[in-house]
Amino acid sequence: MAAVRKALLQVARDMSVPTRRYPAASVDAPNRSRTEPRALDLAVLAVQAEAALEIIAAEQVARAREHDELTWEQVGEAFGTSAQSAHVRFGRPRAAAATTEPARRSR
């Protein structure tokens, strides 16, 4: 989870998501603060990333089925679901990921 959080923060920086000062999460320095992407903007970005990653997962499942000749049973097993659930989740083409950027509100 820490690696995903770190990657999301890097994406937010790369996209120039607005930042603000937040209290540091340190008990030893309660008066310190740190600059981070705004919390709501980061939440929106996380949901957008989730949608994009679901599309990428579907693309990779299709690739694995084509090149590695996997069955829906094998795909389902890998994801801890039935073959039918795997087919419903990954068997249809997905729409492109949302391309909207996080809301940029002025203060």
C-alpha positions as CSV (number, residue, x, y, z in Angstrom):
1,M,0.0,0.0,0.0
2,A,2.9,2.4,0.8
3,A,4.3,2.0,-2.7
4,V,0.9,2.7,-4.3
5,R,0.5,5.8,-2.1
6,K,4.0,7.0,-3.1
7,A,3.2,6.4,-6.8
8,L,0.0,8.3,-6.5
9,L,1.7,11.3,-4.9
10,Q,4.3,11.3,-7.7
11,V,1.6,11.3,-10.3
12,A,-0.1,14.2,-8.5
13,R,3.3,16.1,-8.6
14,D,3.8,15.3,-12.3
15,M,0.3,16.6,-13.0
16,S,0.9,19.7,-10.9
17,V,-2.1,19.0,-8.7
18,P,-2.5,22.0,-6.4
19,T,-0.9,21.6,-2.9
20,R,-1.4,23.0,0.6
21,R,0.2,22.7,4.0
22,Y,-0.9,19.8,6.2
23,P,0.2,18.9,9.7
24,A,3.1,16.5,9.7
25,A,2.1,13.0,10.8
26,S,4.9,13.0,13.5
27,V,4.2,12.8,17.2
28,D,7.7,14.1,17.8
29,A,7.1,17.3,15.9
30,P,3.5,18.3,16.4
31,N,4.0,21.9,15.1
32,R,5.6,20.8,11.8
33,S,3.8,20.8,8.5
34,R,4.4,19.4,5.0
35,T,3.2,20.4,1.6
36,E,1.1,17.8,-0.2
37,P,-1.5,17.7,-2.9
38,R,-4.9,18.8,-1.7
39,A,-6.7,15.9,-0.1
40,L,-9.9,16.0,-2.2
41,D,-7.9,16.4,-5.4
42,L,-5.8,13.4,-4.4
43,A,-8.9,11.4,-3.7
44,V,-10.3,12.3,-7.2
45,L,-7.0,11.3,-8.8
46,A,-7.0,8.0,-6.9
47,V,-10.5,7.1,-8.3
48,Q,-9.4,8.1,-11.8
49,A,-6.2,5.9,-11.4
50,E,-8.4,3.0,-10.2
51,A,-10.5,3.3,-13.4
52,A,-7.4,3.5,-15.6
53,L,-5.8,0.5,-13.8
54,E,-8.9,-1.6,-14.3
55,I,-8.7,-0.9,-18.0
56,I,-5.0,-1.8,-18.0
57,A,-5.8,-5.0,-16.1
58,A,-8.4,-6.0,-18.7
59,E,-5.9,-5.3,-21.5
60,Q,-3.3,-7.5,-19.8
61,V,-5.8,-10.3,-19.2
62,A,-6.7,-10.2,-22.9
63,R,-3.0,-10.4,-23.7
64,A,-2.4,-13.3,-21.4
65,R,-5.4,-15.2,-22.8
66,E,-4.2,-14.6,-26.3
67,H,-0.4,-15.2,-25.9
68,D,-0.3,-17.5,-22.9
69,E,-3.5,-19.4,-24.0
70,L,-5.1,-19.0,-20.6
71,T,-8.6,-20.1,-20.0
72,W,-11.2,-18.1,-18.1
73,E,-10.9,-20.7,-15.3
74,Q,-7.2,-19.9,-15.0
75,V,-7.9,-16.1,-15.0
76,G,-10.7,-16.5,-12.4
77,E,-8.4,-18.6,-10.2
78,A,-5.7,-15.9,-10.4
79,F,-8.2,-13.3,-9.2
80,G,-9.9,-15.5,-6.7
81,T,-13.2,-15.6,-8.6
82,S,-15.1,-17.9,-10.8
83,A,-14.5,-18.2,-14.6
84,Q,-17.8,-16.4,-15.2
85,S,-16.9,-13.5,-12.9
86,A,-13.6,-13.1,-14.5
87,H,-15.2,-13.1,-18.0
88,V,-17.8,-10.5,-16.9
89,R,-15.0,-8.3,-15.4
90,F,-12.4,-8.7,-18.1
91,G,-14.1,-10.1,-21.2
92,R,-15.6,-7.0,-22.7
93,P,-13.7,-4.0,-24.1
94,R,-13.6,-1.1,-21.7
95,A,-14.1,2.6,-22.3
96,A,-11.1,4.8,-22.2
97,A,-10.1,6.0,-18.7
98,A,-11.4,9.4,-17.6
99,T,-9.0,12.1,-18.8
100,T,-10.3,14.9,-16.6
101,E,-7.9,16.3,-14.2
102,P,-8.7,16.8,-10.5
103,A,-10.7,19.8,-9.7
104,R,-8.7,23.0,-9.4
105,R,-10.5,25.2,-7.0
106,S,-9.1,28.6,-6.0
107,R,-8.8,29.6,-2.4
